[in-house]
Amino acid sequence: MEAFASRDFRRYQLARAAAILGAEAQSVAVAWQVYSITHRPLDLGYTGLALFLPGLLFLLPSGHVVDRFDRRRVILICYSLQVFCTFALLLFARHGVRSVFPIYAVLFLIGMGRSFSGPASSALVPHLVPEEHFVNAVTWGGAIWQFANITGPALGGLLFTLPLARIYPGTRLEGAGIVYAFALGTLFWFLVLVGSLSVRPGRMEHRAASLQVVLAGFKYVWNRKLLLGSFSLDLFVVLLGGAVALMPIFAQEILHTGPRGLGILRAAPAAGALTMSLLMARFPIGRCAGRKLFTCVAIFGVATVVFGLSRNLWLSIAALAVGGAADTISVIIRGSLLQLSTPPEMRGRVSAVNSLFIGASNELGEFESGLTAQWWGAVRATLVGGFGALAVAGVWTVLFPDLRDADRLTAQDLRPAAAAAPASAPSA
């Protein structure tokens, strides 16, 4: 609990919990709405592609902006854009839009905001707690994130089926519209809390934009095989093994449940992850962090295969929970490696590179899942992804021995290697 001694850390995590709660509920409504319009798995994949493309397009400027300007202010601007986007989704729901293209356009704008807010949020956390409490902050941040991921999808499914229009006929609000109204409330709460933070990190990078400055994050990651292996491992494992985009298909056609069942399935990985996060807050990672990372990736792949084979709702929930528990250990290790081995003035650009990998693994992974499900069906696509994740884990242990042999997650152990890297960050 050391990290919670910081007032700004407490407020930021409360804000973050609210924003994730709303975003996860909103994602359930968007997925169900898109699938109900077209009934095509590929269109579910396009939702992920719409969120991913802005991260690719704005990768270079976002990292420089985060290092050049006050990271707190960047976050506030990005989430103000999120308010506009969620309000647009609310209008679409109220007017019964029957085309998915306006929804994709709004998702693209949401992705654009995330391409800046993601690196800014990641780079802001080290300013909120003392360095010796950073791993504890990452662990509790993961626990809060997972708690919101448990509650958000389940709440989204519940709100989607709430008969509010029958209870209050004048509201003209039902289904997805109720979820979007809830998401708007969480976004406003986020803006209020983040606006009240006392930390003002200011600019880390004082030089104007140039090709050398903007590309410094790529150069740093390329020469730090520890980070390159960590980022790329997440990219390929989640790209292949993620089945989130296909859950509406499993809920409706394989497990024969409805929006509430979809919400439970979406919450199951987070339930396992939250449990593991709380355990890790009490029993933090000690030695052999790299080997534990690869073990958890293998467990994630096996859990994905079990989920693909399951025809029982409770077995599917259990498989997703185990996968979520394994993934949260991976997230904590990779997040600690990122921030503790990167100089403060480089964190924005390196975090932007990491955001590209995360976006590719999550949003582009949803597109890959939708595309392969269109070709082979949802079950075969999930099985291929699970076995692919296992193969990647095995290959990466050979390709990246620095990551495999990583031991303690401390700045003292990681920074000297970072400083000795051939392309260490240029001084500000």
N, C-alpha and C positions, 0 to 999 in steps of 0.2 A: 504493500500500500504506500510505499515511499513517494511515488510519483504524485499521489493525491494531496501531498502537502503543499503543492503549488496551486494557488488560486486560479491562475490562467489555465493550467492543465485541467482542473475540474470543470471550469466553464466551457472550455473547448470540447471536452468529451461529452458534456451534456448537449451541446449544440450539435455535435457530430452524430450522437445517438438519434436525435430528432430527425436530422436530415436523412440518415440512412433508413430509418423507420418509414419515412414518407416515400423515399425512392424505391424501396423494396415493395411496398404496397402498390406503388404506381406501376412497377414493372409487371406485376401479376395482371393488373387491369389492361395494360397495353398488349401483353401477350394474348390474353383471352379475347380482347377486342379484335386484334388483327386476325387471329385464327377463325373467329366467328364470321368475319367478313369474307375471307377467301377460302378457308379450309385447305390451305396448302402449306406443307412443312417448310417449303422454300421461303415463303413470305415471313415466317418466324425467323428464319436465318437473316433475312434482310434487315430486321430490326437491329440485330447485332452489328451488321455492316454499317448501318446508318450512324450508330454510336461510335464505331471504330474509325471511320474515314477522317473525321476532324482531327483526331489524335495524330494521324499520319501527316496530314496537311500542315498542322500548326506545331509540329514537334520542335523544330528549331527555334522559332520565335518564342514559344512558351517557356522553354528553359531559360532563355536570356532574360525575358520579362521577369521571371520569378527571382533571378539573382540580381536584377537591376533595380527593381522597385520593392516597396514594402509588401511582404508576402501576405500580411493580414488584409491589406487593401485589395490585393488581387483576388483573394478568396471572396471578399464581399461583393466585388463587381461580378464575378462569375455566378454567384448564387442569386444575385439580382436577375441575371439572365434566366436562371432556372425558374424563377417565379413567373416570368413572362411565358416561358414554354409550358409550364404546368397549367397556367390559366388558358392557354390556347387549347390544350388537350381537353380541359373542362368544357370549353365551348364546342369542340367537336363532338363530345359525348352528348351534350344537351341537344344539339341539332341533328343527331343521328347520322353523322358522316358515314357514307358507305364506300369510300375509297380509302385505301391505305396510304396513298401518296402524301396527303397532308400530314399524316402521323409520322411518316418517315422524315419529312422536312423538319418537323419539330424535334424529333430524335437527333437529327444532325446538329441542330442548334444546341441541344443538351450536351452532345458529345463535344462540341466546340468549347463550351464552358468548362467541361471536365478536363479538356486537354491543358487548360491553364490552372484550374483549381487543384487538380491532382498533384502535380509537382509542388505547388505552393503549400498545400496541406502537409505533404510529406516533409518538406524542408522547414516548415514552421515548428514542428514538434520538438526538435532539439533545443529551440529557444524557450520552451515552456518549462523544462525541468533541468536540474543539474546533470552533467554528463554521466555521473556514476549511477543515476537512476534511469538512464535512457532505456535499457533493456526491459526494466520493470514497466516503464511507460508504454513501450511497444506491446508488451504482454497484456496489460490492462486495456490498451486501445483495441487490441484484437478481441478481447473478451466483450467489450462494449459493442464493437462492430458485429460480433456474432449474435449477441443478445438482440440487437436491432434486426438482424437477419432472420432470427427465429420469429420474432413478433411481427415484423413487417409483412412477409408473404401471407402468414396466417390471417393477419388483420385485413390485408387486401382482399383475400378470398371471402372473409366474413362480411366486410363492407360491401363487396360486389353484390352479395345476395340479400342485403338488407332492404326490406320493403318500405323504404322511407317515403316513396311517392304515394303509397297507399295510406300511410299513417298521416302524412302531411301533403295532401294533394296539390297544394299551391307551390311546392318547392320545385317541381319539374326536375327533380334530381334522383337518379337511380343508376344502378349498375356501376359502370366505370366512372360516371360523374361524381358519385359519392367518394370514391377512392381519390380522385384528383382534388376534390375540395379538401380532403384530409391532408393530402400532400402539400397543398398550399399553406395550410396552417403550420406544418412542421418547418417549412422553408422560412416563414416569417420569424418563428422562434429561433432558428439558426442565425438569422441575420442580427437579431437583437443581442444574442449572447456573444457572438464573435465581435460585434461592434463594441462590446463592453470590455474586451481584453485590454490589459494595460501594456502588454508587450508591444514594442515597436522595433522590429528587427532592422528596418531601413534597408538600404542597398548593400549587398555583399560585393557585387561586381561594379566597379566605378568606371570601367572603360566603356566607350560607346560600342554599338554593335559593329562587328566585323566578322568576316568568314572564320577567322582563326578563333575568335572568342565564342561565336555561336557553335562551332563544331568541337569545342574543347570537351564537352561532355561525352561525345562519341569516342574521341581519341583516348580519353581517360579510361572509359569502360573497356575499349578494345585492348589496352595494354594491361589492364587489371583482370587477369584470367579468373580470379576469384569472383568478381562481379559479372563478367561475361558469362561464365558458366552458370551462375545463379539465375541471371535474367533469362538466358536461353532455355534453361531447364524448365522454368515456369511456363515460358512461351509454348514449348512443344508439348508438354504434358497436358496442360489445360486445353490447348488447341485441339488435341486428339481426344482427351478423356472427358471434356466437359459435356454434360447431357442436360444442362439447364434449359436450353432452348427447346428441347424435345419434350419437356415435362407436360405441356398441354396435351400432347399426343398420348403419352403414357397414361395420363389421368383420364382421358376421355375414351380412348379406344382399346387400351390394354388392361388397365386396372379398373376401368368402368366406374370412375368416380367423377365428381363435378368440380366447380370452382373451389369449393372448400377443400376437397381432396388435393387439388393443385396447390393450394396454399400450404397444406401440411407437407406435401412433398418438397416444396421450395424451402420450407422451414427446417426440414430434417437435417441437411448438412450443417446448418448453423447451430442446431441443437447439440450435435456432436462436437462442433468446434467450440462452442461456449463452455461445455463441460471440460474439454481439454485445456482451454485458456485459463480457467479457474485453477485447474490442477497445476499448470505451469507457473501461475503467479505464486503458488505456495511452494512448488518444487521446480525452480528455474533450471534451465539447461546448464549443465556444468561442462563436462569434457565431451570431445568427439561430436561436435555440432554437425560437421559435414556428413559423417556416416549416419547420424540420426536423420538428417535431411533426406538422404537417398532411401533409407528404409521407409520413411513415411510416404515418399513418392510411390514406392512399390505397393504399399498398402492401399493407396488411393487408386491405383490401377486395378487391383484385385476387386476392390469395392465397386468400381464402375462396371466390371464384368458381371458381378453378382446382380447388380441392379438391372442390367440389360437382360439377364436370364429370368428374373423374378416375374411371377404372375400373381403374387400375393402382396397386398398393400403393406402389411407390416414388415415383411422381409425387405421390400423396397425401401421403406423408411429406415430400417436398421442398416442397410447397405449404404444409404446416403449419409446417415449419421456417422458411420465409421470413416467414410471418405472425408467428411468434413472435419472430424477429429484429427486425422492424419494431415490434412491440408493446413490446419491452423498451426501445427508445429513448423511446417515448411514456411508459412508466411512470417512467423516470428523470427525464424533464423535468417531468412532472406532480407527482411526489413532491418534487422540489426546489422547485417553485413553491409547493407547499402549506406546507412547513415554513419556508422562508426568507422568505416574505412574511407570515407570521403571528406575532404576538407570543407569547412563551412561555406567558403566562397564558391564552391563547385556544386553544392547540394541541389540547387535548382536545376542546373543543366543535366546532372547525372540522374536526378529524379525524373526529369522529362524523358530521358532515354528509357528508364525503367517503366514509366507510364506507357510508353509506346509498346513495350513488351507485354505489359499487363493488359493493355487494350487489345492487342493482337490476340492474346491468349483467351480473353473473356469475350469481347464483342465479336472479333473475327472468328473465334471458336464457335460462337453461336451460328454464324453464317455457314461455317464448315459443317456443323452438325445438321443444319437445315438442308444443305445441299446433298450430303451423303444420305440423309434420311429420304430425300426425294428419289435418289437413285436406288437404294438398297432396302429402305424401310427403317423405321426408328430402332428396332431391336438390333439388326445387323450393324447399323451405324454406331450404336453404343458399344457393342462388343468389339468392333474393330478399334474404336477409340481407347477402350480399356487395355487391350493387348498392346496397342501402340504406345501407351503411357509406360507400360512395363518395359518395353524395348528401349525407349528413350532413357529411362533410369539406368539400365544396364550399360548403354553406350556412353552416357555422360560420366559415369564413374571412371571410365578409361580416358576419355578426352580431357577431363578437367581434374587432374589429381590435386591441384591446390584447393579446390572446393571440397573434394572428398576428404582431404586430410585436415580441413579447418578444425580447430580445437575449441578454444575459449572465445566467447563473444564479448570481448572487451576492446575498448579503443586502444589500450596499451599494446595488445597483441596484434591488432589489425592495422593501426596507423603506420608503424614503422615500415611495413611492407608496402603500404600505399605511397609513402614518401619516397621509397626506393624504386617505384615503378618508372619505366623509361619515359613515360609521358605524363609526369605529375603535373598538376594544375599550375598554370602560370600565376604568379603572384598578382594580387589585385592592384 
